[in-house]
Amino acid sequence: MLKVKNLHVYYGGIHALKSVTLELSPGEIVTLIGANGAGKSTSLMSISGIVQARSGEIVFEGVPINAMAPDRIFSLGIVQVPEGRRIFPGLSVTENLDMGAYLRTDRHGIKSDMDYIFTLFPRLAERRHQLGGTLSGGEQQMLAISRGLMSRPKLLLLDEPSLGLAPVLVQLIFATIERINRDNHTTILLVEQNANMALRIAHRGYVMESGSIALQDTAANLLRSEKVKQAYLGIQP
């Protein structure tokens, strides 16, 4: 579905991504793990067109998207849920969800998808008329993911969905990511600092260090890797 090959991204004189190569097949959950500043979020923003690569190739379903504007990439079915949620605080929960579906015209499908979201996150159903800015951090994260789903993405890019959440909500968010993948066969590229949780729900994973891919393997093998255990899971030999 997605092929990224030899991607190089610069912020001024800073070489942020160095020959990054990765791929996703339809229906997979693939996770990018690594320390702060490793290049994980930049990788997502390059795929969604927010950051332009200096060189390299990004191909989605056989179509090169390097030079496309973000709105065009979005219309192809790539949706990013950014770090920090960035919901519309002055709009209600339902209005935020409607914004996720703004390119769609199938009113029956939109209603059906909103009903599905309210089964995923019953707390949002209870607060459907509440302003987004008055929700808790966990509820805002639920809303941000749900708004992304309202566009019926083929590829969902999730940037640090567990950031700043209480442990019980972290469990809920990861369980829901698994359910979204299972129910809708949505392909997911997940950036996470909670490497343990991310690898437990992913099919495959990539480890980023200093703007490069340092390791790649099945998620199960990465969980067993001594290097990953020590550097990212906090497990000492």
C-alpha positions as CSV (number, residue, x, y, z in Angstrom):
1,M,0.0,0.0,0.0
2,L,2.7,2.5,1.0
3,K,6.4,2.5,0.0
4,V,8.8,5.1,1.3
5,K,12.3,4.9,-0.2
6,N,15.5,6.8,0.6
7,L,13.7,9.7,2.1
8,H,15.8,12.7,3.1
9,V,14.2,15.7,5.0
10,Y,16.0,18.8,6.2
11,Y,14.9,21.6,8.6
12,G,17.2,24.3,7.5
13,G,20.6,22.9,8.0
14,I,19.4,20.0,10.2
15,H,19.3,16.6,8.5
16,A,16.1,15.3,10.1
17,L,15.5,12.1,8.0
18,K,18.4,10.2,6.5
19,S,17.5,7.7,3.8
20,V,14.4,6.4,5.5
21,T,12.9,3.4,3.8
22,L,9.8,1.6,5.0
23,E,6.6,0.0,3.7
24,L,3.1,-1.0,4.7
25,S,0.9,-3.7,3.3
26,P,-2.9,-3.4,3.4
27,G,-4.5,-4.3,6.8
28,E,-1.3,-4.0,8.8
29,I,-0.5,-2.1,12.0
30,V,3.1,-1.0,11.7
31,T,4.7,1.0,14.5
32,L,7.6,3.5,14.5
33,I,9.4,3.6,17.9
34,G,12.4,5.6,19.0
35,A,13.5,8.3,21.3
36,N,12.4,12.0,21.2
37,G,13.9,13.7,18.1
38,A,14.5,10.4,16.3
39,G,12.4,11.5,13.3
40,K,9.2,9.6,13.9
41,S,6.8,12.5,13.6
42,T,8.7,14.0,10.7
43,S,8.2,10.7,8.9
44,L,4.5,10.9,9.3
45,M,4.4,14.6,8.3
46,S,6.4,13.8,5.2
47,I,3.9,11.1,4.2
48,S,0.9,13.4,4.7
49,G,2.6,16.2,2.8
50,I,3.0,18.6,5.7
51,V,6.7,18.5,5.4
52,Q,8.4,18.3,2.0
53,A,11.2,15.8,1.5
54,R,14.4,17.1,-0.3
55,S,14.8,13.7,-2.0
56,G,13.5,10.2,-1.9
57,E,10.2,8.6,-2.9
58,I,6.8,8.1,-1.3
59,V,4.3,6.0,-3.3
60,F,0.8,5.3,-2.1
61,E,-1.2,2.6,-3.9
62,G,1.1,2.9,-6.9
63,V,0.8,6.7,-7.1
64,P,3.8,9.0,-6.3
65,I,2.7,11.5,-3.7
66,N,6.0,13.4,-2.9
67,A,4.9,16.6,-4.6
68,M,1.3,16.5,-3.7
69,A,-0.4,19.1,-1.4
70,P,-1.7,17.8,1.9
71,D,-5.3,18.2,0.9
72,R,-4.8,16.1,-2.2
73,I,-3.0,13.4,-0.2
74,F,-5.9,13.4,2.3
75,S,-8.4,12.9,-0.6
76,L,-6.5,9.8,-1.6
77,G,-7.3,8.3,1.8
78,I,-4.3,9.1,4.0
79,V,-5.3,10.7,7.3
80,Q,-3.0,11.9,10.1
81,V,-4.1,12.3,13.7
82,P,-1.5,14.7,15.0
83,E,0.4,14.7,18.2
84,G,-1.4,17.0,20.7
85,R,-4.9,16.1,19.4
86,R,-5.7,19.5,17.8
87,I,-9.4,19.2,17.9
88,F,-11.6,22.2,17.3
89,P,-12.2,23.4,20.9
90,G,-15.1,25.8,20.0
91,L,-17.1,23.1,18.2
92,S,-19.1,20.3,19.8
93,V,-18.1,16.6,19.7
94,T,-20.6,16.0,16.8
95,E,-19.4,19.1,14.9
96,N,-15.8,17.9,15.2
97,L,-16.8,14.6,13.8
98,D,-18.7,16.3,11.0
99,M,-15.5,18.2,10.1
100,G,-13.7,14.8,9.6
101,A,-16.3,13.9,7.0
102,Y,-16.3,17.2,5.1
103,L,-15.3,15.7,1.8
104,R,-18.1,13.1,2.0
105,T,-21.6,13.4,0.5
106,D,-23.0,10.0,1.6
107,R,-25.2,11.2,4.5
108,H,-26.4,7.8,5.4
109,G,-22.8,6.5,5.5
110,I,-21.8,9.5,7.6
111,K,-24.5,8.8,10.2
112,S,-23.6,5.1,10.2
113,D,-20.0,5.9,10.8
114,M,-20.8,8.3,13.6
115,D,-23.0,5.6,15.3
116,Y,-20.0,3.2,15.0
117,I,-17.7,5.8,16.7
118,F,-20.2,6.2,19.5
119,T,-20.0,2.4,20.1
120,L,-16.2,2.6,20.0
121,F,-16.2,5.5,22.5
122,P,-19.4,5.6,24.5
123,R,-18.0,8.5,26.5
124,L,-18.1,10.6,23.3
125,A,-21.8,9.6,22.8
126,E,-22.5,10.9,26.3
127,R,-20.8,14.2,25.5
128,R,-21.9,14.6,21.8
129,H,-23.2,18.1,22.4
130,Q,-20.3,19.2,24.6
131,L,-17.7,21.6,23.3
132,G,-14.4,19.9,22.4
133,G,-12.4,22.3,24.5
134,T,-14.2,21.2,27.7
135,L,-13.3,17.5,27.3
136,S,-10.6,15.8,29.3
137,G,-7.3,15.0,27.6
138,G,-8.3,11.4,27.2
139,E,-11.7,12.4,25.7
140,Q,-10.0,14.8,23.3
141,Q,-7.7,12.0,22.1
142,M,-10.8,9.8,21.5
143,L,-12.3,12.7,19.5
144,A,-9.1,13.3,17.5
145,I,-9.0,9.6,16.5
146,S,-12.7,9.5,15.7
147,R,-12.5,12.7,13.6
148,G,-9.9,11.0,11.5
149,L,-12.0,7.9,11.1
150,M,-15.0,9.9,9.8
151,S,-13.1,10.3,6.5
152,R,-13.0,6.5,6.1
153,P,-9.2,6.5,5.7
154,K,-7.3,3.8,3.9
155,L,-4.2,4.6,5.8
156,L,-4.4,6.1,9.3
157,L,-1.3,7.9,10.7
158,L,-1.4,8.1,14.5
159,D,1.2,10.3,16.2
160,E,1.7,9.6,19.9
161,P,-2.0,8.7,20.7
162,S,-1.1,7.7,24.3
163,L,0.8,10.9,25.1
164,G,-0.1,12.4,28.5
165,L,-2.9,9.9,29.2
166,A,-3.6,8.0,32.4
167,P,-2.7,4.2,32.3
168,V,-6.3,3.1,32.2
169,L,-6.9,5.4,29.2
170,V,-3.7,4.2,27.5
171,Q,-5.1,0.6,27.6
172,L,-8.4,1.8,26.2
173,I,-6.8,3.7,23.3
174,F,-4.6,0.8,22.3
175,A,-7.4,-1.7,22.5
176,T,-9.5,0.6,20.3
177,I,-6.7,1.0,17.7
178,E,-6.7,-2.8,17.5
179,R,-10.4,-2.9,17.0
180,I,-10.3,-0.2,14.3
181,N,-7.8,-2.3,12.4
182,R,-9.8,-5.5,12.9
183,D,-13.3,-4.1,12.2
184,N,-12.5,-2.0,9.2
185,H,-9.2,-3.5,7.9
186,T,-7.8,0.0,8.2
187,T,-4.0,0.1,7.7
188,I,-2.3,2.0,10.5
189,L,1.1,3.6,10.9
190,L,1.6,4.2,14.6
191,V,4.2,6.5,16.1
192,E,4.6,5.8,19.8
193,Q,7.1,6.3,22.7
194,N,5.2,3.6,24.6
195,A,7.2,1.0,22.7
196,N,5.9,-1.9,24.8
197,M,2.2,-1.2,24.1
198,A,2.8,-0.3,20.5
199,L,4.7,-3.5,19.7
200,R,2.1,-5.6,21.4
201,I,-0.6,-4.5,19.0
202,A,1.5,-4.1,15.8
203,H,2.3,-6.7,13.2
204,R,5.7,-5.2,12.3
205,G,7.9,-2.4,13.7
206,Y,10.7,0.0,12.8
207,V,13.1,1.5,15.3
208,M,14.3,5.0,14.5
209,E,17.6,6.5,15.7
210,S,18.9,9.9,14.8
211,G,16.7,10.2,11.7
212,S,17.5,6.7,10.3
213,I,15.9,3.3,10.5
214,A,18.1,1.3,12.9
215,L,16.1,-1.9,13.1
216,Q,13.1,-3.5,11.4
217,D,11.4,-6.8,12.1
218,T,8.1,-8.4,13.2
219,A,6.7,-6.8,16.3
220,A,7.1,-10.1,18.2
221,N,10.8,-10.3,17.3
222,L,11.4,-6.7,18.3
223,L,9.8,-7.3,21.7
224,R,12.4,-10.1,22.2
225,S,15.3,-8.1,20.9
226,E,17.8,-7.4,23.7
227,K,18.6,-4.0,22.2
228,V,15.0,-3.0,22.1
229,K,14.4,-4.3,25.6
230,Q,17.3,-2.2,27.1
231,A,16.8,1.0,25.0
232,Y,13.0,1.2,24.7
233,L,11.4,-1.2,27.2
234,G,13.5,-0.4,30.2
235,I,14.5,-4.0,30.7
236,Q,18.0,-4.6,31.8
237,P,19.9,-7.9,31.2
